[in-house]
Amino acid sequence: MEQHCPYCKTVNAICFWGPRREATWKRPVLLVLTMAIASGCGFLAWYSRTSGNSVVFTLLASAIASLALLSTVVAVHGCAACVARLLGEA
C-alpha cells in the first residue's frame, strides 16, 4: 500500500477497517467534530481531576481527547485517505 502522508501508518494501525470513500466534505466535518470532542473531553478530564472523581474516568477522557487531537492534526495536515478512514462511512 502506498503511503500518502506521515500519518498513514498510525491511522492504519488505529483504524483497522479498510479504506473508505474519499470526499471533499469529510475534512471540514472531521475537523469540527474532533475539535468539539477534544475540547469536551479535555474539559471533563480537567473537571474530574479537580473535583476528585475517579482516576479511571480521568484517564479515559484523556485518552479520548488524545485520539481526537490526533484526528484534528490529520484533518489539517493528513491525506484524503487518512481523513476518510478516520471519519468512516458516510
C-alpha positions as CSV (number, residue, x, y, z in Angstrom):
1,M,0.0,0.0,0.0
2,E,1.3,3.4,-1.0
3,Q,2.0,5.8,2.0
4,H,0.4,9.2,1.3
5,C,1.4,11.2,4.4
6,P,3.3,10.9,7.7
7,Y,0.1,9.8,9.5
8,C,-0.9,6.9,7.2
9,K,0.9,4.3,9.3
10,T,-0.6,5.5,12.6
11,V,-4.1,5.9,11.1
12,N,-3.9,2.4,9.5
13,A,-3.0,0.9,12.9
14,I,-5.8,2.7,14.7
15,C,-8.5,2.3,12.0
16,F,-8.3,-1.4,11.3
17,W,-11.1,-1.4,8.8
18,G,-10.3,-1.0,5.2
19,P,-10.2,2.2,3.1
20,R,-13.3,4.3,2.9
21,R,-14.7,6.5,0.2
22,E,-12.9,9.9,-0.1
23,A,-14.9,13.1,-0.3
24,T,-14.0,16.7,-0.1
25,W,-16.7,17.4,2.6
26,K,-15.1,14.9,5.1
27,R,-12.1,17.1,6.0
28,P,-14.1,20.0,7.5
29,V,-16.6,17.7,9.2
30,L,-13.8,15.7,10.8
31,L,-12.1,18.9,11.9
32,V,-15.2,20.4,13.6
33,L,-16.2,17.1,15.2
34,T,-12.7,16.3,16.6
35,M,-12.2,19.8,17.9
36,A,-15.5,19.6,19.8
37,I,-14.7,16.1,21.1
38,A,-11.1,17.1,22.2
39,S,-12.2,20.2,24.0
40,G,-15.2,18.5,25.6
41,C,-13.2,15.5,26.8
42,G,-10.3,17.8,27.9
43,F,-12.7,19.8,30.0
44,L,-14.2,16.6,31.5
45,A,-10.7,15.3,32.3
46,W,-9.7,18.6,34.0
47,Y,-13.0,18.9,35.9
48,S,-13.0,15.3,37.1
49,R,-9.4,15.7,38.3
50,T,-10.1,18.9,40.2
51,S,-13.3,17.5,41.7
52,G,-11.6,14.3,42.9
53,N,-13.7,11.9,40.8
54,S,-12.5,8.6,39.6
55,V,-9.0,8.3,38.2
56,V,-10.2,5.8,35.6
57,F,-12.7,8.4,34.2
58,T,-10.0,11.0,34.0
59,L,-7.7,8.6,32.1
60,L,-10.5,7.6,29.8
61,A,-11.4,11.2,29.0
62,S,-7.8,12.0,28.4
63,A,-7.3,9.0,26.1
64,I,-10.4,10.0,24.0
65,A,-9.1,13.7,23.9
66,S,-5.7,12.5,22.7
67,L,-7.3,10.5,19.9
68,A,-9.4,13.5,19.0
69,L,-6.3,15.7,18.9
70,L,-4.6,13.2,16.6
71,S,-7.7,13.3,14.3
72,T,-7.6,17.1,14.3
73,V,-4.0,17.1,13.2
74,V,-4.8,14.6,10.5
75,A,-7.8,16.7,9.4
76,V,-5.5,19.7,8.9
77,H,-2.3,18.0,7.5
78,G,-3.2,14.5,6.5
79,C,-4.1,13.0,3.2
80,A,-7.6,12.4,1.9
81,A,-7.3,8.6,2.5
82,C,-6.5,9.2,6.2
83,V,-9.3,11.6,6.6
84,A,-11.8,9.2,5.0
85,R,-10.6,6.3,7.3
86,L,-10.9,8.4,10.4
87,L,-14.4,9.7,9.6
88,G,-15.7,6.3,8.4
89,E,-18.6,5.5,6.1
90,A,-21.0,8.2,5.2
